[in-house]
Amino acid sequence: MNLQREFPPNSFEFLPVISTLNVSSEELVDGSPLAERFLVSGRNASRDLGWDAGPESAKSYVVGCFDTDPPTPGGMWHWLVVDVPPNVRELTTGEGVGSPTSLGRGLRSDVGVVGYTEAAPPLSGHEHRYVFVLYAEGIEHLNVGNGTSPFLAGFYLTLNSLARGFLTGLA
């Protein structure tokens, strides 16, 4: 099957405009390729991420990884952790991948598992953008169950977001 197609837009560009969070990583420079050890290794180790404090009214954070470019009508969530306490400002590599943890509550990804699923773009087609996103939420607990679809969780994220920030890795 030929997966060649137009390069899809980054769906985050179509969300409501809100404050920006500064997100950082010791292992990822925004817009650069993902390290080989984060590609189809079977380790499923999440990236290290750090962030500045969100708005004073932030009651929790949500951390995720979203592939904007799969050959589907929308993107694909590889990782989604909600209810991260407001005093947490970083995750180390491999941290926060399961559910539940002291760092938040992992939701089911589009792959159907709870936890981080590493980048594995199809061998044909174009480069994929893996967006590591952080949301500051105005609520302490996102009103979703662990089996909630990432699409529906994204809806609630948008409704309760005070700020968000991104780092994008390429594969």
Secondary structure, 3 states (H helix, E strand, C coil): CCCCCCCCCCHHHHCCCCEECCEECCCCCCCEECCHHHECCCCCCCCCEEECCCCCCCCEEEEEEEECCCCCCCCEEEEEEEEECCCCCEECCCCCCCCCECCEEECECCCCCECCCCECCCCCCCCCEEEEEEEEECCCCCCCCCCCCHHHHHHHHHHHEEEEEEEEEEC
